[in-house]
Amino acid sequence: MHVGASSRATCGACHFKGGGGDGVKHGDLDSSLIKPDHGLDVHMDAKGLNFSCTKCHTSNGHQIEGRFYSMPATKNHKLAMPMDNPSRIACESCHGLHPHNNTPKLNDHTARVACETCHVPVFAKKKPTLVWWDWSTAGKFKEDHKFIVKKDKLGKVSYHTKKGDLGWAKNVVPEYNWFNGVVTHVLAKDTIDDSRPVRMTILHGDRNDPKSRITPFKMLRGKQVYDAGNKTLVVPKLFGPKGSGAYWKDFDWQKSVAAGQEAAGYQFSGKVGFIETEYLRPVAHMIAPKEEALSCASCHSRDGRLKKLAGFYMPGRDRSINIDRIGWLSCLALLVLVGLHGAVRFITSKGRK
């Protein structure tokens, strides 16, 4: 409704509050980035570089470049000079493929480790982000039939009659996965395995994919309503007048799912259940000052950040019993040889006297 130059505030009006509130959907995007300091984000620092969103998210004909999902914007990591106008959505577009001048060994990581993995050690630094949402507990009322609203120690709503239980966290350590930039999703038409949590975001890429790199993610876990007969996710009706099946008026999941599925054009078996789900979102903002970047030991250790990322050998994290035995036996043999050599030298030196 207001034409003008974009800013972090204008972009953030939607992207900071996606999913129903500040910091709900994203962990690395919230209203603290409207006027961030250097410690929150080195690029958007209001007293420093003061980058707007469009500094990196370039556009052509109002088509704003994103970075991930089914059609990643960045196909070539071309170095963009300030006056050029190619996509600057990748870190490499400005920093190049060998950004570490003083510690060149770190440049060996850039082909397989995303820059954000080391340079976003935590997210949700200033404001909490949602990490758990349990819809199955919604619909509880006070004795006078008024809504129940509870808040946690962070000041965030931890229970609401309309939404169920909510869990929030600050300074969240990301989860890490191999990722080539493509994400697809479990859709309402897809059959799910309801014997275990459903991973709603399908990350493409693996250790053997040359386009894949170890990338940080926010994990949002929760429980949501599903069709237990057809074993599919559903589109419940939430909004609407009383008697329309809208959950936030009638508080009846059976009616809500029936109305929502009909409106969306999907079948409904009539059997409602709740399934635990997991949703991953890439973390690409809240870049920390270089002094706060992860150290080598953050990953290269037995209990480091990548301890759950299997399928490859990592020095400092992984071990082989046989190789360890060979190493210790080699050390022992060397000590024996050194001892023998010393003994021979001692004996022969006494004979010369």
N, C-alpha and C positions, 0 to 999 in steps of 0.2 A: 504493500500500500504506500510505501515511501521509497521513491527512487533516489539512490545516492551511493556513495562509496561504501563498500562493505567494511566491517570491522569485526573484531573478536566478539563484540556484544551482539551484533546483528546475526552472525553465523551461530553464535551460541544460544540465541533465543530458541532455536530448535535443538541444536546438537548437544548443548549442555544439559537439556532437560528431556531428552528422549526417554521413552519408556514410562513416563508418568511423573518425573520429578528430577530435581538437580542431582546428578551423579547416579541415577538409577541404571541407565543402560550402559554407559561407558564408565570406565574407571579412570581413564586418562583425560577425560573431558568433563569439566564442570565449571560453575560460575567463578571459581577462584582464578580462572585463566583470563578473566576480563582485564584485570590489572595485576598480573603475576610479578613476583620478584625473580631475581636471578636463580635462586635456589629451587624455585618451582619449575621454571622452564627457561633455559638459556636463550632460546630464540625469541620467545614472546615476552621476555623481561621488559616491563613497561619503562624502566629507566635505562635500558640497554639497547639491544637490537630492535625490540618492539615490533616484531613481525606480526602482520595481520595474517589471517588464515589463507588469503589469496596469494600471499608471498610464495607459498609452496603449492597450494591447490589452485593452479592456474586454470584458465578457462578459455573457451573459444565459442562464441555465440551462446553464452550463458550455460554451456555444458561444463560443469565444474568437475575437474579431474579428481577421482578417488584413487585408491591404491590397490584394493583387494577385491575379492568376490569373483563372480563368474567371468568377468572380463577385466583383468587387472589393467590399470592405466599405463603402468610402466613396463614396457616391453624391452626397451634398450636403456641401459644406464649411461646415457650420454651426458657428458659434463656440460652444464649450462652456464655460460658466462652471464654476468648481470644484465646485459642488454639483449640477450637472446630470449626467445619465447617458446622453447620446448618445455615439456613437462619437467617440473622441479619437484615432483612428488616423492622421489627417492632421495635418501640421504646422499647417495653417491653422486647425484646430479650437481651438487655444490661441493662436496668434500672429496670427490674422486674415489677411486678404488684402493688407494694407498694413503689414507688420511693420517697415519701415525708417523710423524717425522722423527720423533725422539726415541720411539720404541718400535722399530720396524718389524719385530717379531709379531706384533699384534696384527700387522697387515696380512699375515698368513691366515687369519681367521675370517677375513671379510668375504671370502667366497662361500663359506658354509655357515657363518653366524651373522644374523641380522644385526645392524648397528644398535637397534633398540634393546637387544638382549643384554648388552653391557651398560648402555647409557640410560636405561630406565630401570634402575635397580628396584624401585617401588613405585606404585601409582596411588591415586587417591591420597595425596600428601596433605592437603588442607581440609578437604571435605570428605565425608564417608561415601563409599559406593556400595550399592546393593550386591550381596553375594549369595543370598538365600531368599526364596520366595515360595511359601507353601500355601497354595490355594485351597488345599483340602481342609484347612482349619477355619476358613471363612464362614460367616453366617452365625456367629455367636453374638448374643445380645445381653444387655443388662436386664435386671428384673422388670424395669419399666419399659422394656423393649427399645431402649435407646442404644445407639452404636457403642461398642467398646473400642476405645482408642488408648493404646499404651505406648510409651516412649522408652528408649534405652538410655544408657549413660552418655551416649553421643548426642542425645537430643533428637534422634530420628525415631519415626514410628516403627515400633517392633511388632505391634499387632493392630489390625483394623478389621472391623466386622466385614467390610466390603472386600478386603484383599487377603486376609489370613495373616500368617506369621511372616515377618520380614527380618532378615539379618543383614547388618551393615558392618563395614570394616574400613579402617584407615591404614595407610602405609602398607598396602597389600603387595606381597611378593608375587610376581606373575607365575603362570604355569607355562612350560616350554614344550614346543612341538616342532617337528619338521614341517615346512610349509613353503609352497611355491607361489603363493599369492592367490590361489583359486579356492573359493569356499562355495560349497553347495549345501542345501538344507533338506532336512526331513520335512516333507509337505503333508498336508492333510489327507492327500490321496494315497500316501505310502503306508504299507503295512509295517508295523513295528514289532519288535520282540519285547513283550511286557514282563519278561522274567528278570530283567535287569534295567538299570537306568538307561534312558534313551539319549544318545549324543545327537543333539539336534543340528549341530553344525558339523559338516563333513569337511575336514581339512585335506587338501590334496597335496601330494608330494611326500617323499620319504628320503631316507639316507642315500639311496641309489639314484635319485633324481638330481641331475646337476643344477637345476634351477631352484632347488629347495635349500632353505637355510633354517637354522634353529632360531625360532621366533617367539617372542613373549605374548601371552594372552591373558585376558581376564576371564575367569570361569564364574558363571552364574549358575548355581544349582537350585533346584526347587521341585515342587510337585504341582502338576497341573491335571485338569480333568481330561479324560480321553474316552473313546468308545471302546469299552472292554469286550464287546461282542465282535466288532469288526477289526479290533486291534489297530486303530488309527488315532492320530491326534485330531482334535475337533476345533471348531470355531464357535465358542459359546457366545450367546447374546448377553451383553452386559448393560447397555444403555436402552432406555425406552420407558414408556408409561407402565404403571402397575397393571398386571394382567396380560402383558405382551410376552411374558417369558423372560424379560430382562432380569438378570440375576440381581442387580443392584436395586431392584424394586421388589421382586417376588422371592428372592433368596431360595430358589429351587433349581438345583443343577440339572435335573431331568428336563424341566421345561426350558431352561436356558440353552442347553445343548441341542434340544430338538428344534427350537426356534432359530438358533444360529446356523445349524447345519442345513436347514431348509433354505434359509436366506442365501447361504453360500453355494447351494447346489450340490451338497454332499449327502450321502446316505447316513442314517443313524440306526443302529441296531436296537436302541432303547435301553441298552445296558451301560450305565455310567460307572467309571472307575477313576482312580487317580494314579498317575505314573510319575516316578522321579525322572527328572530331565536334567541335562547338562548343556550349557550354551557357552561357546567360546567367542570372544571378540578380540581381534588383534590390538595390541597396545603400541601406539606410535607417537604419543605426546607426553608432556611432562619430562622432557629431556633434562637430565641432571647435569650440573657442572662436572667438568672432566675429573675433578678431584674426588667426586663421589661415584665414579664409574666402578663397576665390579672389578675386583682384583682377580688374579689368576686362580687363587685358591677357592674363590667363590664357586667355581665349577670343577676345577681339577683337584677334587678331594672326595673321599669315600661318601661323605654326607653332604656333598655340594648341591647346588641348585639343579644340576642335571642328573641326579642319581636315578631318576625314574625314566630317563630317556634312553631306551635300550636300542640294540642293533648296531652298535659301533664301539670300538675301543677308544677309551679316553685315558691318557696318562694321568696318574694321580688318583683316578677314580676306580679303574678296573685292575684286576690282578689275575695272574695264572699261578696256581699252586706249583705246577711243574717248573715254570720259569723262576719262581721264587726259590725253589729248592736248588735249581742249577746255580742261581746267583749265590746263595749261601754256601753251597759246596765249593764254588769257585773261590769265594773269600777264605774259606777254611783251608783249601789247598794252597792258596797263596801264603797264608800265615805259616803253614807247615814248611813250605819251601823257604820262606824267609828265615824261619827258625833253624832249619838245616844249614842254610848258607852261613848264618851267623855262627853256628856251632863249628862248622868246618873252618871258617876263618879263625876262630878262637884257637882251635887245636893246632892248626898249621902255624899260627903266629908263635905259639909256645915252643914248637919244635925249632923254629929259626933262632930263638934266643939261646 
